[in-house]
């Protein structure tokens, strides 16, 4: 990633599209991580991950199943 512009007292990190896709892939099988788990592991805020995920979803890219759906399959 690179440090982007300075906004409201914060330096905004900029991530390449390749990095975003690599991170988001961990929401899919075989990892099936939750957004909260992924945020902790990668050091990226949950709101940022939700924004990336929603953008990918709107572009028709694969998305993770809901955690409740996964739990129902396991139970």
C-alpha positions in Angstrom: 0.0 0.0 0.0 1.0 3.6 -0.2 0.2 6.6 1.9 -2.4 8.7 0.2 -3.6 12.1 0.9 -3.9 13.9 4.2 -7.5 14.2 5.3 -9.0 15.7 8.5 -5.9 15.0 10.6 -5.4 11.4 9.2 -3.1 10.0 6.5 -5.3 7.8 4.3 -3.7 4.6 3.1 -4.1 3.6 -0.5 -4.2 0.0 -1.5 -3.8 -1.4 -5.0 -6.7 -3.2 -6.6 -4.6 -6.4 -6.5 -4.1 -6.1 -2.8 -7.8 -5.4 -2.2 -8.8 -8.5 -4.2 -6.2 -10.6 -2.3 -7.6 -9.4 1.0 -11.3 -9.9 0.0 -10.5 -13.4 -1.2 -10.1 -14.4 2.4 -13.9 -13.8 2.9 -14.5 -16.7 0.4 -13.8 -20.4 0.6 -11.6 -22.0 1.7 -10.9 -19.3 4.4 -14.5 -18.0 5.0 -13.2 -15.4 7.4 -15.5 -12.8 8.9 -15.0 -9.1 8.2 -14.1 -8.7 11.9 -11.4 -11.4 11.8 -10.0 -10.2 8.5 -9.8 -6.6 9.8 -7.8 -7.7 12.8 -5.5 -9.9 10.8 -4.8 -7.3 8.1 -4.9 -4.2 10.2 -7.6 -2.7 7.9 -10.7 -1.1 9.4 -14.0 -3.0 9.2 -15.7 0.0 7.4 -13.0 -0.1 4.8 -13.5 -3.8 4.2 -17.2 -3.4 4.0 -16.8 -0.6 1.4 -14.4 -2.8 -0.7 -16.8 -5.8 -0.4 -19.8 -3.8 -1.4 -18.0 -2.3 -4.4 -16.9 -5.8 -5.5 -20.5 -7.0 -5.0 -21.9 -4.2 -7.1 -19.4 -5.1 -9.9 -20.7 -8.7 -9.9 -17.6 -10.2 -8.4 -17.9 -13.3 -6.1 -18.9 -12.6 -2.5 -18.8 -14.5 0.7 -21.9 -16.2 2.0 -23.3 -14.7 5.2 -21.9 -16.1 8.4 -25.4 -17.3 9.5 -25.6 -19.3 6.3 -22.2 -20.9 6.9 -23.2 -21.7 10.6 -26.4 -23.3 9.4 -24.4 -25.5 7.0 -22.0 -26.6 9.7 -24.7 -27.3 12.3 
